[in-house]
Amino acid sequence: MDKLPRWSGKKIINVFKKDGWTLDSIEGSHHILIREGTENILVIPVHGNNPIKVGLQKGLIKDACLTNEDFLRLCKKRGR
């Protein structure tokens, strides 16, 4: 299995958008993403270009009902 990329919140949000998540609101530096058909929400901190910590990233992937492999596949997928 490949390692998860160490990316900023902005880039991580773009990956989740490829999976159908949409930006619901922004509270300070935290972007809140929702997806139709699920009650889960994703709260992603965006602090400039600082990378998201690995533990938080893994938690977001789990909350999005994805595996690390699914997430990596989305990373390689071209944007819409």
C-alpha positions as CSV (number, residue, x, y, z in Angstrom):
1,M,0.0,0.0,0.0
2,D,1.3,3.5,-0.9
3,K,1.7,6.1,1.8
4,L,-1.0,8.8,2.2
5,P,0.1,12.1,0.7
6,R,0.9,14.9,3.2
7,W,-1.2,17.7,1.7
8,S,-2.9,20.9,2.8
9,G,-6.5,21.1,3.8
10,K,-7.3,22.7,0.4
11,K,-5.9,19.7,-1.5
12,I,-7.6,17.2,0.8
13,I,-11.0,19.0,0.2
14,N,-10.5,18.7,-3.6
15,V,-10.0,14.9,-3.2
16,F,-13.2,14.5,-1.2
17,K,-15.1,16.6,-3.7
18,K,-14.2,14.0,-6.3
19,D,-16.1,11.5,-4.1
20,G,-19.3,13.6,-4.0
21,W,-18.7,15.7,-0.9
22,T,-19.7,19.4,-1.1
23,L,-18.7,22.4,0.9
24,D,-21.6,23.3,3.3
25,S,-20.0,26.1,5.3
26,I,-16.8,27.6,6.6
27,E,-16.4,28.4,10.3
28,G,-13.2,30.3,10.8
29,S,-10.5,28.1,9.2
30,H,-12.6,24.9,9.3
31,H,-14.4,23.9,6.1
32,I,-17.4,21.7,6.7
33,L,-18.2,19.2,3.9
34,I,-21.5,17.2,3.6
35,R,-22.6,14.5,1.2
36,E,-26.2,13.6,0.3
37,G,-27.3,10.3,1.5
38,T,-25.1,10.3,4.7
39,E,-25.4,11.9,8.0
40,N,-21.6,12.2,8.4
41,I,-19.9,15.5,8.1
42,L,-16.2,16.2,7.5
43,V,-14.5,19.1,9.3
44,I,-11.3,20.0,7.6
45,P,-8.9,22.6,8.9
46,V,-7.4,24.9,6.2
47,H,-4.3,26.7,7.6
48,G,-2.6,28.0,4.5
49,N,-0.4,25.4,2.9
50,N,0.3,23.5,6.2
51,P,-0.2,19.8,5.7
52,I,-3.0,17.9,7.5
53,K,-1.6,15.6,10.2
54,V,-1.7,11.9,9.3
55,G,-4.0,10.9,12.2
56,L,-6.6,13.5,11.3
57,Q,-6.4,12.5,7.7
58,K,-7.0,8.9,8.4
59,G,-9.9,9.8,10.6
60,L,-11.4,11.9,7.8
61,I,-11.0,9.0,5.4
62,K,-12.8,6.7,7.8
63,D,-15.6,9.2,8.5
64,A,-16.1,9.5,4.7
65,C,-16.6,5.7,4.6
66,L,-13.5,5.2,2.4
67,T,-10.4,3.0,2.7
68,N,-6.9,4.4,2.3
69,E,-6.8,2.7,-1.1
70,D,-10.0,4.4,-2.1
71,F,-8.6,7.7,-1.1
72,L,-5.4,7.1,-3.0
73,R,-7.4,6.2,-6.1
74,L,-9.3,9.5,-5.8
75,C,-6.0,11.3,-5.5
76,K,-4.9,10.0,-8.9
77,K,-8.3,10.6,-10.5
78,R,-8.6,13.6,-12.8
79,G,-10.8,16.4,-11.6
80,R,-14.3,16.9,-13.0
